[in-house]
Amino acid sequence: MLKRLRILTILAAVAIPLALSVVPAHAADTDPAVALQNEWESKCADLPYYGAPAVDAPVTQYTCNFTTSDNQIWYMHATRTVNGNQLYEFQLMKGGQCLDLPNGGAEPLGTHLEVYPCASNPAADNQEWYLNYVSNAENGGTGYEVINYKDGLCLDVSGWAGLPGKVSGDNANNLPLTVYPCYNSAWGNNGYDDHLWELMSVYL
């Protein structure tokens, strides 16, 4: 049985043993396995269908499954530390590809995410991410901003979290995940929109 735990500390020191017969090329036994669950929508970063996805397959949000039968589980592979920030690749358990922006540099806001083979030199690509923990005390929400190192933009669900008294426009399954500026005081969810994520630890 899989267990779900909220991770409330920086994951650089976390080691989760994995009971797998095959481990993707980048993943090590010390790489945490997580599901990325949106704090606003409670849905998970997902790939279409259930098997290993094709190169360039789009990353979307979908109702969380939390089992190995789906493809919502990611290994967090620590790459390097820059300016005090621990950088990670998010490597999909099924197929071993990494959470990726097209091309290799900073991409415009709203760019759709995909999966792509993990770079042999992570510093040369745009597959590295770092975490910023946010305590959104006003409405009880907490979570991590998952920030792309190359462009400084946050992991985002296409659409907008609802403003007070308005219906959310980003709660449907299959909405693309994008990158977008992390915060604006005019946005819903106390300015964080749908940019806060819970890193749900998965024991395999």
Secondary structure, 3 states (H helix, E strand, C coil): CCCEEECCCCHHHCCCCCCCCCCCCCCCCCCCEEEEEECCCCEEEECCCCCCCCCCCECEEEECCCCCCCCCEEEEEEEEEECCEEEEEEEECCCCEEEECCCCCCCCCCCECEEEECCCCHHHCCCCEEEEEEEECCCCEEEEEEEECCCCCEEEECCCCCCCCCCCCCCCCCCEEEEECCCCCCCCHHHCCCCCEEEEEECC
